[in-house]
């Protein structure tokens, strides 16, 4: 793995944003885990900013939340239902 | 590490985008490595899509390329000099 360069504040924003969009889409953590084939516990860790998510995992999550990664990371952008 | 969920095509786009912006900013790989404190070889691996970059590393790279991660990942968006 090598050295980690974590930006905790940024990870927290991303986690909260995922929860916000997931709730809006009425998708549970378990359902998102099933759709993305990412472990439910890992989805939880990403949402709680306990892990430095890879861009591929974030892409997979964004795809299944029907949003681009770019829009997911544009925290000021409102989400279309 | 656990299971990897790599989206190779997406990683390639990100790598090319980083090179494009880095060139526009006239920053070498070595200089970007120095600025971000990410190993030069790792910068190379990210640019060649040989690694699944973490969101924190991407944030660090974007910050030093004076672009938001959201804009870096919006491949259609033109870059301001």
N, CA and C atoms of all chains as a GROMACS GRO file, in nm:
protein
  486
    1UNK      N    1   0.082  -0.121   0.000
    1UNK     CA    2   0.000   0.000   0.000
    1UNK      C    3   0.086   0.127   0.000
    2UNK      N    4   0.194   0.127   0.076
    2UNK     CA    5   0.276   0.247   0.085
    2UNK      C    6   0.209   0.350   0.174
    3UNK      N    7   0.266   0.466   0.175
    3UNK     CA    8   0.221   0.575   0.261
    3UNK      C    9   0.080   0.619   0.221
    4UNK      N   10   0.001   0.651   0.321
    4UNK     CA   11  -0.134   0.700   0.295
    4UNK      C   12  -0.136   0.852   0.307
    5UNK      N   13  -0.210   0.914   0.219
    5UNK     CA   14  -0.219   1.060   0.221
    5UNK      C   15  -0.366   1.093   0.244
    6UNK      N   16  -0.412   1.080   0.366
    6UNK     CA   17  -0.554   1.095   0.393
    6UNK      C   18  -0.591   1.239   0.420
    7UNK      N   19  -0.701   1.278   0.362
    7UNK     CA   20  -0.757   1.410   0.387
    7UNK      C   21  -0.892   1.382   0.454
    8UNK      N   22  -0.888   1.376   0.587
    8UNK     CA   23  -1.004   1.328   0.662
    8UNK      C   24  -1.129   1.411   0.637
    9UNK      N   25  -1.113   1.542   0.634
    9UNK     CA   26  -1.227   1.632   0.616
    9UNK      C   27  -1.297   1.606   0.482
   10UNK      N   28  -1.214   1.584   0.380
   10UNK     CA   29  -1.267   1.557   0.246
   10UNK      C   30  -1.338   1.422   0.243
   11UNK      N   31  -1.279   1.322   0.309
   11UNK     CA   32  -1.341   1.189   0.315
   11UNK      C   33  -1.477   1.196   0.386
   12UNK      N   34  -1.486   1.279   0.489
   12UNK     CA   35  -1.612   1.295   0.563
   12UNK      C   36  -1.719   1.355   0.472
   13UNK      N   37  -1.680   1.457   0.394
   13UNK     CA   38  -1.775   1.520   0.300
   13UNK      C   39  -1.826   1.418   0.199
   14UNK      N   40  -1.735   1.336   0.147
   14UNK     CA   41  -1.774   1.235   0.047
   14UNK      C   42  -1.871   1.134   0.109
   15UNK      N   43  -1.838   1.089   0.229
   15UNK     CA   44  -1.923   0.991   0.298
   15UNK      C   45  -2.064   1.044   0.319
   16UNK      N   46  -2.072   1.168   0.366
   16UNK     CA   47  -2.204   1.230   0.391
   16UNK      C   48  -2.281   1.247   0.260
   17UNK      N   49  -2.208   1.283   0.156
   17UNK     CA   50  -2.270   1.303   0.024
   17UNK      C   51  -2.327   1.170  -0.028
   18UNK      N   52  -2.255   1.062  -0.008
   18UNK     CA   53  -2.304   0.930  -0.051
   18UNK      C   54  -2.433   0.895   0.024
   19UNK      N   55  -2.432   0.917   0.157
   19UNK     CA   56  -2.551   0.889   0.238
   19UNK      C   57  -2.669   0.972   0.188
   20UNK      N   58  -2.643   1.100   0.162
   20UNK     CA   59  -2.748   1.193   0.116
   20UNK      C   60  -2.811   1.142  -0.015
   21UNK      N   61  -2.727   1.106  -0.110
   21UNK     CA   62  -2.778   1.062  -0.241
   21UNK      C   63  -2.845   0.925  -0.228
   22UNK      N   64  -2.784   0.837  -0.147
   22UNK     CA   65  -2.842   0.703  -0.128
   22UNK      C   66  -2.982   0.713  -0.066
   23UNK      N   67  -2.997   0.802   0.034
   23UNK     CA   68  -3.128   0.822   0.098
   23UNK      C   69  -3.229   0.877  -0.002
   24UNK      N   70  -3.184   0.972  -0.083
   24UNK     CA   71  -3.271   1.033  -0.184
   24UNK      C   72  -3.320   0.928  -0.285
   25UNK      N   73  -3.230   0.834  -0.315
   25UNK     CA   74  -3.265   0.727  -0.410
   25UNK      C   75  -3.339   0.612  -0.341
   26UNK      N   76  -3.358   0.625  -0.208
   26UNK     CA   77  -3.424   0.521  -0.128
   26UNK      C   78  -3.357   0.384  -0.144
   27UNK      N   79  -3.224   0.388  -0.138
   27UNK     CA   80  -3.145   0.265  -0.147
   27UNK      C   81  -3.077   0.243  -0.011
   28UNK      N   82  -3.092   0.125   0.046
   28UNK     CA   83  -3.028   0.094   0.175
   28UNK      C   84  -2.880   0.064   0.151
   29UNK      N   85  -2.802   0.067   0.260
   29UNK     CA   86  -2.660   0.028   0.253
   29UNK      C   87  -2.649  -0.114   0.195
   30UNK      N   88  -2.737  -0.202   0.242
   30UNK     CA   89  -2.734  -0.342   0.199
   30UNK      C   90  -2.761  -0.353   0.049
   31UNK      N   91  -2.858  -0.274   0.002
   31UNK     CA   92  -2.893  -0.277  -0.140
   31UNK      C   93  -2.776  -0.222  -0.224
   32UNK      N   94  -2.714  -0.115  -0.176
   32UNK     CA   95  -2.600  -0.056  -0.248
   32UNK      C   96  -2.484  -0.156  -0.254
   33UNK      N   97  -2.465  -0.226  -0.143
   33UNK     CA   98  -2.361  -0.329  -0.138
   33UNK      C   99  -2.389  -0.438  -0.242
   34UNK      N  100  -2.515  -0.477  -0.250
   34UNK     CA  101  -2.556  -0.582  -0.344
   34UNK      C  102  -2.534  -0.535  -0.488
   35UNK      N  103  -2.574  -0.411  -0.517
   35UNK     CA  104  -2.562  -0.356  -0.653
   35UNK      C  105  -2.416  -0.343  -0.694
   36UNK      N  106  -2.331  -0.294  -0.602
   36UNK     CA  107  -2.191  -0.264  -0.637
   36UNK      C  108  -2.100  -0.385  -0.617
   37UNK      N  109  -2.151  -0.486  -0.546
   37UNK     CA  110  -2.070  -0.602  -0.504
   37UNK      C  111  -1.954  -0.560  -0.414
   38UNK      N  112  -1.973  -0.447  -0.345
   38UNK     CA  113  -1.878  -0.405  -0.241
   38UNK      C  114  -1.940  -0.451  -0.109
   39UNK      N  115  -1.858  -0.505  -0.020
   39UNK     CA  116  -1.906  -0.554   0.109
   39UNK      C  117  -1.984  -0.445   0.186
   40UNK      N  118  -2.094  -0.483   0.249
   40UNK     CA  119  -2.177  -0.387   0.324
   40UNK      C  120  -2.094  -0.312   0.428
   41UNK      N  121  -2.004  -0.385   0.496
   41UNK     CA  122  -1.920  -0.320   0.599
   41UNK      C  123  -1.829  -0.215   0.536
   42UNK      N  124  -1.781  -0.244   0.415
   42UNK     CA  125  -1.695  -0.148   0.344
   42UNK      C  126  -1.775  -0.024   0.302
   43UNK      N  127  -1.899  -0.045   0.257
   43UNK     CA  128  -1.987   0.070   0.226
   43UNK      C  129  -2.001   0.157   0.352
   44UNK      N  130  -2.023   0.092   0.466
   44UNK     CA  131  -2.034   0.165   0.592
   44UNK      C  132  -1.908   0.243   0.625
   45UNK      N  133  -1.794   0.179   0.605
   45UNK     CA  134  -1.666   0.245   0.633
   45UNK      C  135  -1.645   0.367   0.543
   46UNK      N  136  -1.684   0.353   0.416
   46UNK     CA  137  -1.672   0.466   0.322
   46UNK      C  138  -1.764   0.580   0.368
   47UNK      N  139  -1.887   0.546   0.406
   47UNK     CA  140  -1.983   0.650   0.447
   47UNK      C  141  -1.940   0.719   0.576
   48UNK      N  142  -1.872   0.645   0.663
   48UNK     CA  143  -1.824   0.704   0.789
   48UNK      C  144  -1.682   0.759   0.777
   49UNK      N  145  -1.629   0.760   0.656
   49UNK     CA  146  -1.494   0.815   0.629
   49UNK      C  147  -1.387   0.741   0.707
   50UNK      N  148  -1.407   0.612   0.726
   50UNK     CA  149  -1.308   0.532   0.798
   50UNK      C  150  -1.208   0.466   0.703
   51UNK      N  151  -1.227   0.489   0.574
   51UNK     CA  152  -1.136   0.431   0.475
   51UNK      C  153  -1.113   0.532   0.362
   52UNK      N  154  -0.998   0.521   0.302
   52UNK     CA  155  -0.960   0.609   0.191
   52UNK      C  156  -1.004   0.539   0.062
   53UNK      N  157  -1.127   0.567   0.021
   53UNK     CA  158  -1.190   0.494  -0.090
   53UNK      C  159  -1.110   0.510  -0.221
   54UNK      N  160  -1.104   0.403  -0.296
   54UNK     CA  161  -1.037   0.411  -0.427
   54UNK      C  162  -1.132   0.472  -0.528
   55UNK      N  163  -1.075   0.526  -0.634
   55UNK     CA  164  -1.156   0.591  -0.736
   55UNK      C  165  -1.246   0.489  -0.808
   56UNK      N  166  -1.200   0.365  -0.821
   56UNK     CA  167  -1.283   0.264  -0.887
   56UNK      C  168  -1.406   0.229  -0.803
   57UNK      N  169  -1.387   0.220  -0.671
   57UNK     CA  170  -1.502   0.192  -0.583
   57UNK      C  171  -1.600   0.309  -0.587
   58UNK      N  172  -1.545   0.430  -0.587
   58UNK     CA  173  -1.631   0.550  -0.591
   58UNK      C  174  -1.710   0.555  -0.722
   59UNK      N  175  -1.645   0.516  -0.831
   59UNK     CA  176  -1.711   0.513  -0.962
   59UNK      C  177  -1.827   0.412  -0.961
   60UNK      N  178  -1.801   0.298  -0.901
   60UNK     CA  179  -1.902   0.192  -0.892
   60UNK      C  180  -2.022   0.240  -0.810
   61UNK      N  181  -1.994   0.304  -0.698
   61UNK     CA  182  -2.100   0.357  -0.612
   61UNK      C  183  -2.179   0.465  -0.687
   62UNK      N  184  -2.106   0.558  -0.750
   62UNK     CA  185  -2.172   0.667  -0.824
   62UNK      C  186  -2.261   0.612  -0.935
   63UNK      N  187  -2.208   0.514  -1.009
   63UNK     CA  188  -2.286   0.453  -1.119
   63UNK      C  189  -2.421   0.401  -1.067
   64UNK      N  190  -2.416   0.332  -0.954
   64UNK     CA  191  -2.539   0.271  -0.902
   64UNK      C  192  -2.629   0.371  -0.830
   65UNK      N  193  -2.574   0.489  -0.799
   65UNK     CA  194  -2.657   0.597  -0.743
   65UNK      C  195  -2.703   0.691  -0.856
   66UNK      N  196  -2.675   0.651  -0.980
   66UNK     CA  197  -2.718   0.726  -1.099
   66UNK      C  198  -2.670   0.872  -1.096
   67UNK      N  199  -2.542   0.887  -1.070
   67UNK     CA  200  -2.481   1.020  -1.067
   67UNK      C  201  -2.338   1.003  -1.120
   68UNK      N  202  -2.282   1.108  -1.178
   68UNK     CA  203  -2.141   1.099  -1.219
   68UNK      C  204  -2.054   1.120  -1.096
   69UNK      N  205  -1.931   1.068  -1.099
   69UNK     CA  206  -1.839   1.088  -0.986
   69UNK      C  207  -1.814   1.239  -0.972
   70UNK      N  208  -1.803   1.306  -1.085
   70UNK     CA  209  -1.781   1.451  -1.084
   70UNK      C  210  -1.892   1.525  -1.008
   71UNK      N  211  -2.016   1.488  -1.034
   71UNK     CA  212  -2.129   1.553  -0.963
   71UNK      C  213  -2.135   1.508  -0.816
   72UNK      N  214  -2.100   1.382  -0.791
   72UNK     CA  215  -2.098   1.335  -0.652
   72UNK      C  216  -2.000   1.419  -0.571
   73UNK      N  217  -1.889   1.456  -0.635
   73UNK     CA  218  -1.784   1.531  -0.564
   73UNK      C  219  -1.802   1.683  -0.573
   74UNK      N  220  -1.907   1.726  -0.642
   74UNK     CA  221  -1.939   1.869  -0.646
   74UNK      C  222  -2.048   1.890  -0.540
   75UNK      N  223  -2.002   1.910  -0.416
   75UNK     CA  224  -2.092   1.905  -0.300
   75UNK      C  225  -2.201   2.011  -0.303
   76UNK      N  226  -2.178   2.118  -0.380
   76UNK     CA  227  -2.276   2.226  -0.384
   76UNK      C  228  -2.388   2.197  -0.485
   77UNK      N  229  -2.365   2.097  -0.567
   77UNK     CA  230  -2.461   2.066  -0.674
   77UNK      C  231  -2.582   1.990  -0.618
   78UNK      N  232  -2.702   2.036  -0.651
   78UNK     CA  233  -2.820   1.966  -0.602
   78UNK      C  234  -2.843   1.840  -0.686
   79UNK      N  235  -2.902   1.742  -0.621
   79UNK     CA  236  -2.920   1.610  -0.683
   79UNK      C  237  -3.057   1.600  -0.747
   80UNK      N  238  -3.059   1.555  -0.871
   80UNK     CA  239  -3.187   1.530  -0.938
   80UNK      C  240  -3.246   1.399  -0.889
   81UNK      N  241  -3.375   1.402  -0.862
   81UNK     CA  242  -3.441   1.278  -0.817
   81UNK      C  243  -3.449   1.178  -0.931
   82UNK      N  244  -0.623  -0.516   0.190
   82UNK     CA  245  -0.677  -0.448   0.072
   82UNK      C  246  -0.815  -0.502   0.034
   83UNK      N  247  -0.833  -0.633   0.038
   83UNK     CA  248  -0.961  -0.690  -0.004
   83UNK      C  249  -0.974  -0.689  -0.154
   84UNK      N  250  -1.092  -0.724  -0.199
   84UNK     CA  251  -1.118  -0.734  -0.342
   84UNK      C  252  -1.105  -0.598  -0.409
   85UNK      N  253  -1.049  -0.598  -0.528
   85UNK     CA  254  -1.035  -0.474  -0.605
   85UNK      C  255  -1.147  -0.467  -0.709
   86UNK      N  256  -1.202  -0.348  -0.726
   86UNK     CA  257  -1.307  -0.330  -0.824
   86UNK      C  258  -1.258  -0.229  -0.925
   87UNK      N  259  -1.167  -0.271  -1.012
   87UNK     CA  260  -1.103  -0.176  -1.102
   87UNK      C  261  -1.184  -0.153  -1.227
   88UNK      N  262  -1.191  -0.028  -1.265
   88UNK     CA  263  -1.256   0.011  -1.389
   88UNK      C  264  -1.143   0.070  -1.474
   89UNK      N  265  -1.078  -0.019  -1.552
   89UNK     CA  266  -0.955   0.018  -1.620
   89UNK      C  267  -0.973   0.138  -1.714
   90UNK      N  268  -1.082   0.135  -1.789
   90UNK     CA  269  -1.108   0.242  -1.886
   90UNK      C  270  -1.119   0.378  -1.816
   91UNK      N  271  -1.184   0.378  -1.702
   91UNK     CA  272  -1.201   0.501  -1.624
   91UNK      C  273  -1.067   0.549  -1.569
   92UNK      N  274  -0.987   0.454  -1.520
   92UNK     CA  275  -0.854   0.487  -1.468
   92UNK      C  276  -0.766   0.547  -1.577
   93UNK      N  277  -0.777   0.494  -1.699
   93UNK     CA  278  -0.700   0.546  -1.813
   93UNK      C  279  -0.739   0.691  -1.842
   94UNK      N  280  -0.871   0.718  -1.841
   94UNK     CA  281  -0.918   0.855  -1.865
   94UNK      C  282  -0.863   0.951  -1.761
   95UNK      N  283  -0.864   0.909  -1.635
   95UNK     CA  284  -0.815   0.994  -1.526
   95UNK      C  285  -0.665   1.021  -1.544
   96UNK      N  286  -0.590   0.915  -1.576
   96UNK     CA  287  -0.446   0.930  -1.596
   96UNK      C  288  -0.414   1.030  -1.706
   97UNK      N  289  -0.484   1.014  -1.819
   97UNK     CA  290  -0.462   1.106  -1.933
   97UNK      C  291  -0.500   1.250  -1.897
   98UNK      N  292  -0.606   1.261  -1.822
   98UNK     CA  293  -0.653   1.394  -1.779
   98UNK      C  294  -0.548   1.462  -1.688
   99UNK      N  295  -0.489   1.385  -1.599
   99UNK     CA  296  -0.385   1.440  -1.510
   99UNK      C  297  -0.266   1.487  -1.593
  100UNK      N  298  -0.223   1.404  -1.690
  100UNK     CA  299  -0.111   1.443  -1.777
  100UNK      C  300  -0.144   1.572  -1.852
  101UNK      N  301  -0.266   1.578  -1.906
  101UNK     CA  302  -0.310   1.695  -1.982
  101UNK      C  303  -0.302   1.823  -1.897
  102UNK      N  304  -0.355   1.815  -1.777
  102UNK     CA  305  -0.358   1.934  -1.690
  102UNK      C  306  -0.217   1.967  -1.641
  103UNK      N  307  -0.141   1.864  -1.608
  103UNK     CA  308  -0.003   1.884  -1.560
  103UNK      C  309   0.080   1.952  -1.669
  104UNK      N  310   0.065   1.908  -1.793
  104UNK     CA  311   0.137   1.970  -1.905
  104UNK      C  312   0.096   2.116  -1.923
  105UNK      N  313  -0.033   2.140  -1.915
  105UNK     CA  314  -0.086   2.276  -1.929
  105UNK      C  315  -0.030   2.369  -1.820
  106UNK      N  316  -0.010   2.312  -1.703
  106UNK     CA  317   0.044   2.391  -1.590
  106UNK      C  318   0.197   2.395  -1.593
  107UNK      N  319   0.254   2.327  -1.694
  107UNK     CA  320   0.400   2.318  -1.709
  107UNK      C  321   0.467   2.265  -1.582
  108UNK      N  322   0.407   2.159  -1.528
  108UNK     CA  323   0.462   2.094  -1.408
  108UNK      C  324   0.511   1.955  -1.449
  109UNK      N  325   0.634   1.921  -1.416
  109UNK     CA  326   0.686   1.787  -1.448
  109UNK      C  327   0.631   1.686  -1.347
  110UNK      N  328   0.645   1.557  -1.382
  110UNK     CA  329   0.608   1.449  -1.289
  110UNK      C  330   0.686   1.466  -1.158
  111UNK      N  331   0.814   1.499  -1.172
  111UNK     CA  332   0.901   1.512  -1.054
  111UNK      C  333   0.853   1.627  -0.965
  112UNK      N  334   0.815   1.736  -1.029
  112UNK     CA  335   0.769   1.854  -0.953
  112UNK      C  336   0.637   1.821  -0.884
  113UNK      N  337   0.547   1.753  -0.955
  113UNK     CA  338   0.417   1.716  -0.895
  113UNK      C  339   0.439   1.622  -0.776
  114UNK      N  340   0.535   1.531  -0.791
  114UNK     CA  341   0.571   1.440  -0.682
  114UNK      C  342   0.620   1.518  -0.561
  115UNK      N  343   0.703   1.618  -0.588
  115UNK     CA  344   0.759   1.701  -0.481
  115UNK      C  345   0.647   1.779  -0.410
  116UNK      N  346   0.557   1.837  -0.489
  116UNK     CA  347   0.448   1.918  -0.434
  116UNK      C  348   0.352   1.834  -0.350
  117UNK      N  349   0.319   1.716  -0.399
  117UNK     CA  350   0.218   1.632  -0.333
  117UNK      C  351   0.279   1.540  -0.228
  118UNK      N  352   0.412   1.526  -0.231
  118UNK     CA  353   0.483   1.428  -0.147
  118UNK      C  354   0.439   1.284  -0.178
  119UNK      N  355   0.390   1.264  -0.302
  119UNK     CA  356   0.363   1.129  -0.351
  119UNK      C  357   0.486   1.088  -0.433
  120UNK      N  358   0.531   0.966  -0.417
  120UNK     CA  359   0.648   0.916  -0.489
  120UNK      C  360   0.634   0.937  -0.641
  121UNK      N  361   0.742   0.978  -0.706
  121UNK     CA  362   0.739   1.000  -0.852
  121UNK      C  363   0.691   0.876  -0.927
  122UNK      N  364   0.738   0.758  -0.882
  122UNK     CA  365   0.697   0.634  -0.949
  122UNK      C  366   0.546   0.612  -0.936
  123UNK      N  367   0.493   0.652  -0.819
  123UNK     CA  368   0.348   0.637  -0.797
  123UNK      C  369   0.271   0.734  -0.886
  124UNK      N  370   0.321   0.855  -0.901
  124UNK     CA  371   0.258   0.952  -0.994
  124UNK      C  372   0.255   0.890  -1.134
  125UNK      N  373   0.367   0.829  -1.176
  125UNK     CA  374   0.374   0.763  -1.306
  125UNK      C  375   0.271   0.651  -1.319
  126UNK      N  376   0.260   0.572  -1.212
  126UNK     CA  377   0.164   0.460  -1.214
  126UNK      C  378   0.020   0.512  -1.227
  127UNK      N  379  -0.009   0.622  -1.156
  127UNK     CA  380  -0.144   0.680  -1.163
  127UNK      C  381  -0.170   0.731  -1.306
  128UNK      N  382  -0.072   0.798  -1.363
  128UNK     CA  383  -0.089   0.854  -1.498
  128UNK      C  384  -0.102   0.744  -1.604
  129UNK      N  385  -0.037   0.631  -1.581
  129UNK     CA  386  -0.046   0.519  -1.675
  129UNK      C  387  -0.159   0.422  -1.638
  130UNK      N  388  -0.240   0.458  -1.540
  130UNK     CA  389  -0.354   0.375  -1.496
  130UNK      C  390  -0.311   0.237  -1.449
  131UNK      N  391  -0.193   0.231  -1.388
  131UNK     CA  392  -0.143   0.103  -1.338
  131UNK      C  393  -0.180   0.082  -1.191
  132UNK      N  394  -0.249   0.181  -1.134
  132UNK     CA  395  -0.290   0.168  -0.994
  132UNK      C  396  -0.428   0.231  -0.977
  133UNK      N  397  -0.501   0.178  -0.880
  133UNK     CA  398  -0.634   0.227  -0.849
  133UNK      C  399  -0.618   0.338  -0.745
  134UNK      N  400  -0.604   0.460  -0.792
  134UNK     CA  401  -0.570   0.574  -0.704
  134UNK      C  402  -0.677   0.596  -0.597
  135UNK      N  403  -0.634   0.632  -0.478
  135UNK     CA  404  -0.728   0.663  -0.370
  135UNK      C  405  -0.778   0.806  -0.389
  136UNK      N  406  -0.893   0.832  -0.331
  136UNK     CA  407  -0.952   0.965  -0.345
  136UNK      C  408  -0.866   1.072  -0.277
  137UNK      N  409  -0.798   1.036  -0.169
  137UNK     CA  410  -0.712   1.134  -0.101
  137UNK      C  411  -0.592   1.173  -0.187
  138UNK      N  412  -0.533   1.074  -0.256
  138UNK     CA  413  -0.421   1.104  -0.345
  138UNK      C  414  -0.469   1.191  -0.461
  139UNK      N  415  -0.586   1.158  -0.513
  139UNK     CA  416  -0.641   1.236  -0.626
  139UNK      C  417  -0.669   1.380  -0.583
  140UNK      N  418  -0.717   1.395  -0.459
  140UNK     CA  419  -0.745   1.530  -0.405
  140UNK      C  420  -0.615   1.610  -0.396
  141UNK      N  421  -0.511   1.544  -0.349
  141UNK     CA  422  -0.380   1.608  -0.333
  141UNK      C  423  -0.326   1.653  -0.470
  142UNK      N  424  -0.337   1.564  -0.568
  142UNK     CA  425  -0.291   1.595  -0.703
  142UNK      C  426  -0.372   1.711  -0.761
  143UNK      N  427  -0.504   1.703  -0.747
  143UNK     CA  428  -0.592   1.808  -0.800
  143UNK      C  429  -0.560   1.943  -0.735
  144UNK      N  430  -0.542   1.943  -0.603
  144UNK     CA  431  -0.510   2.068  -0.531
  144UNK      C  432  -0.386   2.133  -0.591
  145UNK      N  433  -0.283   2.054  -0.616
  145UNK     CA  434  -0.157   2.110  -0.665
  145UNK      C  435  -0.162   2.141  -0.815
  146UNK      N  436  -0.261   2.088  -0.884
  146UNK     CA  437  -0.282   2.125  -1.025
  146UNK      C  438  -0.384   2.240  -1.036
  147UNK      N  439  -0.424   2.293  -0.919
  147UNK     CA  440  -0.517   2.407  -0.912
  147UNK      C  441  -0.648   2.379  -0.986
  148UNK      N  442  -0.706   2.266  -0.953
  148UNK     CA  443  -0.834   2.227  -1.011
  148UNK      C  444  -0.910   2.149  -0.903
  149UNK      N  445  -1.042   2.152  -0.907
  149UNK     CA  446  -1.118   2.070  -0.812
  149UNK      C  447  -1.118   1.926  -0.864
  150UNK      N  448  -1.134   1.830  -0.773
  150UNK     CA  449  -1.141   1.689  -0.815
  150UNK      C  450  -1.261   1.671  -0.908
  151UNK      N  451  -1.370   1.741  -0.876
  151UNK     CA  452  -1.491   1.733  -0.958
  151UNK      C  453  -1.462   1.776  -1.103
  152UNK      N  454  -1.389   1.886  -1.120
  152UNK     CA  455  -1.356   1.932  -1.255
  152UNK      C  456  -1.252   1.841  -1.322
  153UNK      N  457  -1.159   1.789  -1.242
  153UNK     CA  458  -1.061   1.695  -1.298
  153UNK      C  459  -1.134   1.573  -1.357
  154UNK      N  460  -1.243   1.532  -1.290
  154UNK     CA  461  -1.316   1.412  -1.334
  154UNK      C  462  -1.427   1.443  -1.434
  155UNK      N  463  -1.445   1.572  -1.465
  155UNK     CA  464  -1.542   1.610  -1.568
  155UNK      C  465  -1.461   1.628  -1.697
  156UNK      N  466  -1.441   1.515  -1.767
  156UNK     CA  467  -1.343   1.509  -1.877
  156UNK      C  468  -1.377   1.603  -1.992
  157UNK      N  469  -1.504   1.642  -2.003
  157UNK     CA  470  -1.545   1.729  -2.114
  157UNK      C  471  -1.516   1.876  -2.082
  158UNK      N  472  -1.488   1.903  -1.957
  158UNK     CA  473  -1.469   2.043  -1.914
  158UNK      C  474  -1.330   2.094  -1.955
  159UNK      N  475  -1.328   2.210  -2.020
  159UNK     CA  476  -1.198   2.266  -2.058
  159UNK      C  477  -1.130   2.326  -1.936
  160UNK      N  478  -0.997   2.324  -1.940
  160UNK     CA  479  -0.917   2.366  -1.825
  160UNK      C  480  -0.878   2.512  -1.840
  161UNK      N  481  -0.901   2.589  -1.736
  161UNK     CA  482  -0.854   2.728  -1.734
  161UNK      C  483  -0.705   2.730  -1.709
  162UNK      N  484  -0.637   2.814  -1.786
  162UNK     CA  485  -0.492   2.826  -1.765
  162UNK      C  486  -0.464   2.899  -1.635
   0.00000   0.00000   0.00000
